[in-house]
Amino acid sequence: MYYCYILKCNDGKYYVGATKDLKKRLREHREGKIFSTKNRRALCLAYYEIFDKADNAYKLERSLKNGRTRKSTRERLIQNFSADKLRLFT
């Protein structure tokens, strides 16, 4: 399984990533081991989606990072995401 995920950082901005092991990747973010979020900790998982294939997870990651509608798309995904699903990774 592969995951595309969105983190809310302490500066109010979002970080979008993709990984094979979401629990491990979240731990690395929180420990400051990921350069992109190292100085923006107090990270909170806001959204994730599970995929069978890596290509699909990375395709969603790219679309959420690029494009004219990325901000509104991220916000819509986060708003409609179930808080119960987030508890699996907190």
Beta strands, then each sheet from edge to edge (+ up, - down):
strand 1: 2-8
strand 2: 14-19
strand 3: 44-51
sheet 1: 2+ 1- 3+
end
